[in-house]
Amino acid sequence: MARPTGGGAERTVVRCVNSRSYAVGPQGIFHVDCSTPDAPVPSQRVLRHWDAATGQDRAMGVFEAPATAHLAVSPDGRSILYDRSNAATFALMMIENFR
């Protein structure tokens, strides 16, 4: 939710985000879509970016992960680090130069 600093009504910024599947970057919010309608198979997730300047939310790409959490974005906004885990293992994954 966003609320103007000068007052006014709240508005939704991004509709469907899990509590740990987003990161604030230099130009907006990177997040994993919790509905993943654009993903070809259930174990894939859609990485999206909400642009703070334009208010547009767009898909950045699809990646393999049964579950995701703990997104982090680099200071230049060109790399994303995320946790890919299942019941037996944990792995840190990085997506680089996706812009």
Backbone as a printed PyTorch tensor [residue, N CA C, xyz], in Angstrom:
tensor([[[  0.8390,  -1.1710,   0.0000],
         [  0.0000,   0.0000,   0.0000],
         [  0.8870,   1.2390,   0.0000]],

        [[  0.4160,   2.2580,  -0.6230],
         [  1.1150,   3.5430,  -0.6380],
         [  0.1570,   4.6130,  -0.1490]],

        [[  0.6630,   5.5190,   0.6200],
         [ -0.1400,   6.6390,   1.1100],
         [  0.6440,   7.9150,   0.8130]],

        [[  0.0370,   8.8650,   0.1040],
         [  0.7310,  10.1120,  -0.1920],
         [  1.1560,  10.8280,   1.0900]],

        [[  2.3640,  11.3930,   1.1090],
         [  2.8530,  12.0570,   2.3150],
         [  2.0430,  13.3030,   2.6460]],

        [[  1.4170,  13.9030,   1.6470],
         [  0.5900,  15.0790,   1.8820],
         [ -0.8260,  14.7450,   2.2900]],

        [[ -1.1190,  13.4600,   2.4910],
         [ -2.4660,  13.0260,   2.8410],
         [ -3.1520,  12.4190,   1.6370]],

        [[ -4.2930,  11.8680,   1.8630],
         [ -5.0420,  11.2500,   0.7810],
         [ -5.2290,   9.7680,   1.0050]],

        [[ -5.8940,   9.1580,   0.0590],
         [ -6.2440,   7.7420,   0.1720],
         [ -5.0490,   6.8330,  -0.1270]],

        [[ -5.0240,   5.6860,   0.5490],
         [ -4.0330,   4.6560,   0.2430],
         [ -4.3510,   4.0550,  -1.1100]],

        [[ -3.3200,   3.4970,  -1.7660],
         [ -3.5440,   2.7750,  -3.0140],
         [ -2.6400,   1.5560,  -3.0380]],

        [[ -3.0770,   0.5280,  -3.7200],
         [ -2.2970,  -0.6930,  -3.8400],
         [ -1.1860,  -0.4800,  -4.8470]],

        [[  0.0240,  -0.8830,  -4.4920],
         [  1.1730,  -0.7670,  -5.3950],
         [  1.3250,  -2.0730,  -6.1740]],

        [[  1.4290,  -3.2030,  -5.4790],
         [  1.5570,  -4.5220,  -6.0940],
         [  0.5370,  -5.4230,  -5.4220]],

        [[ -0.2780,  -6.1220,  -6.2060],
         [ -1.4030,  -6.8860,  -5.6630],
         [ -1.0430,  -8.1920,  -4.9710]],

        [[ -0.1870,  -8.9960,  -5.5390],
         [ -0.0040, -10.3550,  -5.0410],
         [  1.4780, -10.6460,  -4.7970]],

        [[  1.9240, -10.4120,  -3.5600],
         [  3.3240, -10.6380,  -3.1990],
         [  3.3730, -11.3670,  -1.8690]],

        [[  4.1530, -12.4510,  -1.8140],
         [  4.3570, -13.1340,  -0.5430],
         [  5.2310, -12.2640,   0.3480]],

        [[  5.1140, -12.4250,   1.6370],
         [  5.7670, -11.5180,   2.5870],
         [  7.2850, -11.4610,   2.4650]],

        [[  7.9530, -12.5070,   1.9700],
         [  9.4130, -12.4880,   1.8550],
         [  9.8970, -12.5800,   0.4140]],

        [[  9.0220, -12.4080,  -0.5450],
         [  9.3970, -12.5750,  -1.9540],
         [  9.4210, -11.2460,  -2.6950]],

        [[ 10.0520, -10.2410,  -2.0680],
         [ 10.2120,  -8.9580,  -2.7450],
         [ 11.4780,  -8.2710,  -2.2350]],

        [[ 11.9760,  -7.3280,  -3.0210],
         [ 13.1300,  -6.5210,  -2.6180],
         [ 12.9790,  -5.1390,  -3.2280]],

        [[ 13.3100,  -4.1380,  -2.4490],
         [ 13.2560,  -2.7730,  -2.9410],
         [ 14.5940,  -2.4580,  -3.5900]],

        [[ 14.5400,  -2.0150,  -4.8450],
         [ 15.7330,  -1.6660,  -5.5930],
         [ 15.7970,  -0.1800,  -5.8630]],

        [[ 16.8130,   0.2620,  -6.6030],
         [ 16.9880,   1.6950,  -6.8450],
         [ 15.8740,   2.3340,  -7.6720]],

        [[ 15.1790,   1.5660,  -8.5080],
         [ 14.1220,   2.1370,  -9.3410],
         [ 12.7330,   1.6120,  -9.0100]],

        [[ 12.6020,   0.7760,  -7.9990],
         [ 11.2850,   0.2440,  -7.6790],
         [ 11.3640,  -1.0390,  -6.8860]],

        [[ 10.3500,  -1.8820,  -7.0370],
         [ 10.2370,  -3.1150,  -6.2680],
         [ 10.3170,  -4.3190,  -7.2040]],

        [[ 11.2310,  -5.2450,  -6.9030],
         [ 11.2980,  -6.5250,  -7.5930],
         [ 10.5050,  -7.5070,  -6.7430]],

        [[  9.6840,  -8.3380,  -7.3840],
         [  8.8770,  -9.2790,  -6.6110],
         [  8.5640, -10.5120,  -7.4410]],

        [[  8.2770, -11.5940,  -6.7250],
         [  7.8570, -12.8410,  -7.3560],
         [  6.3410, -12.8690,  -7.3090]],

        [[  5.7340, -13.0000,  -8.4720],
         [  4.2760, -13.0240,  -8.5710],
         [  3.7590, -14.2790,  -7.8840]],

        [[  2.8780, -14.1320,  -6.9030],
         [  2.4010, -15.3140,  -6.1860],
         [  1.3670, -16.1060,  -6.9730]],

        [[  0.7980, -15.5360,  -8.0190],
         [ -0.1590, -16.2970,  -8.8200],
         [  0.5160, -17.0020, -10.0000]],

        [[  1.6310, -16.5120, -10.4840],
         [  2.4340, -17.0420, -11.5950],
         [  1.6340, -17.5190, -12.8020]],

        [[  0.6830, -16.7400, -13.3210],
         [ -0.0730, -17.1980, -14.4880],
         [  0.7760, -17.2580, -15.7590]],

        [[  1.8910, -16.5190, -15.8160],
         [  2.7450, -16.5150, -17.0000],
         [  3.7530, -17.6620, -17.0120]],

        [[  3.8780, -18.3860, -15.9090],
         [  4.8600, -19.4650, -15.8250],
         [  4.3500, -20.6980, -16.5700]],

        [[  5.2090, -21.2980, -17.4100],
         [  4.7940, -22.4680, -18.1830],
         [  4.5100, -23.7190, -17.3480]],

        [[  5.2400, -23.9030, -16.2370],
         [  5.0290, -25.0800, -15.3830],
         [  4.9370, -24.6300, -13.9240]],

        [[  4.2830, -25.4280, -13.0600],
         [  4.0590, -25.0130, -11.6690],
         [  5.3190, -24.7290, -10.8620]],

        [[  6.4610, -25.3690, -11.1840],
         [  7.6740, -25.1460, -10.4000],
         [  8.4310, -23.8900, -10.8390]],

        [[  7.9030, -23.1470, -11.7860],
         [  8.5480, -21.9150, -12.2230],
         [  7.8590, -20.7050, -11.6130]],

        [[  8.6220, -19.6560, -11.4420],
         [  8.1210, -18.4210, -10.8620],
         [  8.3900, -17.2650, -11.8200]],

        [[  7.5600, -16.2420, -11.7440],
         [  7.7100, -15.0670, -12.5900],
         [  8.2780, -13.9350, -11.7380]],

        [[  9.4450, -13.4250, -12.1380],
         [ 10.0390, -12.2690, -11.4940],
         [  9.4660, -11.0230, -12.1560]],

        [[  8.9670, -10.1100, -11.3460],
         [  8.3460,  -8.8890, -11.8670],
         [  9.0390,  -7.6640, -11.2820]],

        [[  8.8800,  -6.5320, -11.9370],
         [  9.4340,  -5.2710, -11.4540],
         [  8.3670,  -4.1950, -11.5260]],

        [[  8.1120,  -3.5710, -10.3790],
         [  7.2280,  -2.4150, -10.3220],
         [  8.1070,  -1.1790, -10.3810]],

        [[  7.9230,  -0.3680, -11.4110],
         [  8.7330,   0.8260, -11.6330],
         [  8.1390,   1.9940, -10.8540]],

        [[  8.9050,   2.5450,  -9.9240],
         [  8.4130,   3.6320,  -9.0740],
         [  8.1280,   4.9030,  -9.8700]],

        [[  8.8630,   5.1430, -10.9530],
         [  8.6660,   6.3600, -11.7420],
         [  7.3820,   6.3180, -12.5630]],

        [[  7.0620,   5.1430, -13.1120],
         [  5.9070,   5.0390, -14.0120],
         [  4.6950,   4.3660, -13.3810]],

        [[  4.9110,   3.6030, -12.3020],
         [  3.8280,   2.8400, -11.6980],
         [  3.4980,   1.5680, -12.4570]],

        [[  4.2890,   1.2350, -13.4750],
         [  4.0560,   0.0310, -14.2730],
         [  4.6850,  -1.1870, -13.6080]],

        [[  3.9810,  -2.3110, -13.6650],
         [  4.4650,  -3.5830, -13.1370],
         [  4.6130,  -4.5260, -14.3180]],

        [[  5.8490,  -5.0080, -14.5780],
         [  6.0460,  -5.8560, -15.7470],
         [  6.8630,  -7.0900, -15.4050]],

        [[  6.6180,  -8.1590, -16.1600],
         [  7.3760,  -9.3970, -15.9900],
         [  8.7920,  -9.1950, -16.4970]],

        [[  9.7640,  -9.6590, -15.7050],
         [ 11.1790,  -9.5720, -16.0770],
         [ 11.6860, -10.9000, -16.6200]],

        [[ 11.0600, -12.0000, -16.2190],
         [ 11.4990, -13.3040, -16.6690],
         [ 10.9320, -14.4030, -15.7920]],

        [[ 11.1470, -15.6270, -16.2280],
         [ 10.6780, -16.8150, -15.5300],
         [ 11.9070, -17.5980, -15.0710]],

        [[ 11.8760, -18.1110, -13.8400],
         [ 12.9890, -18.9110, -13.3520],
         [ 12.4620, -20.1200, -12.6000]],

        [[ 13.3130, -21.1350, -12.4890],
         [ 12.9530, -22.4030, -11.8570],
         [ 13.1410, -22.3090, -10.3480]],

        [[ 12.0670, -22.5040,  -9.5970],
         [ 12.1420, -22.5220,  -8.1410],
         [ 10.8110, -23.0180,  -7.5900]],

        [[ 10.8230, -24.1220,  -6.8410],
         [  9.5790, -24.6140,  -6.2610],
         [  9.0000, -23.6270,  -5.2450]],

        [[  9.8610, -22.8940,  -4.5690],
         [  9.4340, -21.8510,  -3.6260],
         [ 10.5440, -20.8090,  -3.5790]],

        [[ 10.1940, -19.5820,  -3.3400],
         [ 11.2040, -18.5250,  -3.2440],
         [ 10.9600, -17.6760,  -2.0080]],

        [[ 12.0270, -17.1310,  -1.5370],
         [ 11.9560, -16.2050,  -0.4110],
         [ 13.2470, -15.4140,  -0.3770]],

        [[ 13.2400, -14.3740,   0.3910],
         [ 14.4460, -13.6170,   0.6630],
         [ 15.1180, -13.0670,  -0.5900]],

        [[ 14.3850, -12.3270,  -1.3860],
         [ 14.9780, -11.6480,  -2.5290],
         [ 15.8670, -10.5060,  -2.0420]],

        [[ 16.9640, -10.2730,  -2.7630],
         [ 17.8200,  -9.1120,  -2.5200],
         [ 18.2550,  -8.5920,  -3.8850]],

        [[ 18.3310,  -7.2750,  -4.0160],
         [ 18.7270,  -6.6590,  -5.2830],
         [ 20.0280,  -5.8960,  -5.0680]],

        [[ 20.9050,  -5.9390,  -6.0640],
         [ 22.1780,  -5.2170,  -5.9730],
         [ 21.9310,  -3.7120,  -6.0160]],

        [[ 22.8740,  -2.9190,  -5.5260],
         [ 22.6990,  -1.4570,  -5.5200],
         [ 22.4760,  -0.8490,  -6.9100]],

        [[ 23.0290,  -1.4700,  -7.9570],
         [ 22.8140,  -0.9370,  -9.3120],
         [ 21.5450,  -1.4860,  -9.9640]],

        [[ 20.8430,  -2.3910,  -9.2770],
         [ 19.5900,  -2.9320,  -9.7900],
         [ 19.7430,  -3.9230, -10.9300]],

        [[ 20.9510,  -4.4610, -11.1520],
         [ 21.1800,  -5.3630, -12.2830],
         [ 21.2780,  -6.8400, -11.8860]],

        [[ 21.3160,  -7.1410, -10.5990],
         [ 21.4050,  -8.5280, -10.1500],
         [ 20.4230,  -8.7650,  -9.0100]],

        [[ 19.8540,  -9.9650,  -9.0080],
         [ 18.9280, -10.3810,  -7.9550],
         [ 19.4790, -11.6590,  -7.3310]],

        [[ 19.4700, -11.7270,  -6.0260],
         [ 19.8530, -12.9210,  -5.2970],
         [ 18.5920, -13.4430,  -4.6210]],

        [[ 18.3700, -14.7640,  -4.7060],
         [ 17.1850, -15.3400,  -4.0670],
         [ 17.4850, -16.7160,  -3.5200]],

        [[ 16.6530, -17.1510,  -2.6030],
         [ 16.7630, -18.4530,  -1.9640],
         [ 15.8730, -19.4290,  -2.7160]],

        [[ 16.4530, -20.4990,  -3.2150],
         [ 15.6680, -21.5730,  -3.8410],
         [ 15.7950, -22.7870,  -2.9400]],

        [[ 14.6790, -23.2510,  -2.4210],
         [ 14.7460, -24.3440,  -1.4610],
         [ 13.6230, -25.3370,  -1.6850]],

        [[ 13.8650, -26.5330,  -1.1860],
         [ 12.8240, -27.5530,  -1.0960],
         [ 12.9740, -28.1980,   0.2770]],

        [[ 12.3340, -29.3100,   0.5120],
         [ 12.3520, -29.9120,   1.8460],
         [ 13.7460, -30.3780,   2.2770]],

        [[ 14.6270, -30.7180,   1.3240],
         [ 15.9200, -31.3020,   1.6860],
         [ 17.1060, -30.3570,   1.5150]],

        [[ 17.0300, -29.3850,   0.6210],
         [ 18.2060, -28.5530,   0.3410],
         [ 17.8450, -27.0740,   0.2710]],

        [[ 18.8830, -26.2580,   0.4000],
         [ 18.7520, -24.8150,   0.2550],
         [ 19.8600, -24.3440,  -0.6760]],

        [[ 19.5730, -23.3840,  -1.5090],
         [ 20.5840, -22.8530,  -2.4200],
         [ 20.3380, -21.3680,  -2.6310]],

        [[ 21.4170, -20.6190,  -2.7360],
         [ 21.3020, -19.2130,  -3.1170],
         [ 21.5380, -19.1190,  -4.6000]],

        [[ 20.6510, -18.4610,  -5.2940],
         [ 20.7270, -18.3330,  -6.7500],
         [ 20.8510, -16.8540,  -7.1150]],

        [[ 21.5400, -16.5820,  -8.2330],
         [ 21.6850, -15.1970,  -8.6700],
         [ 21.2650, -15.0660, -10.1120]],

        [[ 20.5150, -14.0200, -10.4020],
         [ 20.1640, -13.6410, -11.7720],
         [ 20.9360, -12.3600, -12.0540]],

        [[ 21.7520, -12.3580, -13.0980],
         [ 22.5780, -11.1920, -13.3960],
         [ 22.2220, -10.5730, -14.7330]],

        [[ 22.4280,  -9.2730, -14.8410],
         [ 22.2950,  -8.5170, -16.1000],
         [ 21.0000,  -8.7980, -16.8410]],

        [[ 19.8890,  -8.7900, -16.1470],
         [ 18.6170,  -9.1110, -16.7940],
         [ 17.9410,  -7.9160, -17.4030]],

        [[ 18.4370,  -6.7310, -17.2230],
         [ 17.7940,  -5.5460, -17.7610],
         [ 18.1070,  -5.4550, -19.1870]]])
